[in-house]
């Protein structure tokens, strides 16, 4: 190979590595496919790789890219090492791509700051994450109508379950097994306390709230978001992983219920006044925002958004008898519209402050009730039992899917409208930055 061609190829390969690393970090941090696509293309444009010279294929486990300079082309793959939710990383990379474009970063400068984002520790200490998630699940039990004792039981059980899950994750135990064990431990603790004490008059709500930290809410929303955005393959893959996660939760709960000889929890209408609901919604949203590592400056927005979402849904459900999917759609729309208003004021990606507020509305109880129906069907001996199990499986399952779809639509629609109206301004911003680049 000619030395000049070899040098050109090396530069091209260096840029491709940075594009792949950018996409990898976003995928590992819970970004949806549209955001990965936009961020990678933005920084590629800065590196002199226009849209027709970059081809990208996104899957849940691998990123594939081909770039060209008109003469040479390179194709590379990068594995996605793990999947989590880290909104600070999503926020940081979004800011970095704009900063690199407008300040004319060299590939080395971009790589340095990208590595700083990747190496950045979680914004919240571990003890605070465990405490916040525990309180969030306690808030869930309150939203279900549980008393304050049920809230405390759910909080303690969930916090313990999260600790166990984190320890198993450190040992690289299979993710689905980890979820099942965490669900088993949380359900056992809540079940034992409620079965052998008289501390609460709403034991079912304590048990239901104890495992909700395991429900993959972001994965669910991203799945539907990807499908709506025409990223069908990865959207379908995320949906399958979601089903496997929920099945693992249901399995852990069923084992706990069988060991204790108690019935699975059922979803009941909340009995608390609106002030308590507002507080519980804010607590749950803020707790999951801490778990998702949102930037500290946006934490209060997530809490208020959670209050808006839950209060809207409950008013429609309880005061106007609106069904759960439509009430959840209204709550998500209002909360996401609120978040969209603040996106440009706090300069953060929309999903950073629009997803945590709607997590308290994800009907996790319906999901694993449906999965429990599947297990019941497998154990049924006669046609009557099988029919009952089928109803238990399909009725809450259909309501769960419809509710989740409505929540995802409620989050997506305001963000889509905002992107549509701000796209011209962003394009002008990109064009201005490109004009100021040295020739």
PyMOL commands that set and color helices and strands:
alter all, ss='L'
color gray80, all
select helices_A, chain A and resi 3-28+33-46+51-53+87-103+107-119+126-143+148-170+175-196+203-210+212-214+217-228+232-260+274-291+296-320+324-346+350-354+356-359+364-379+383-435
alter helices_A, ss='H'
color red, helices_A
select strands_A, chain A and resi 54-58+62-68+73-79
alter strands_A, ss='S'
color yellow, strands_A
deselect
rebuild
show_as cartoon
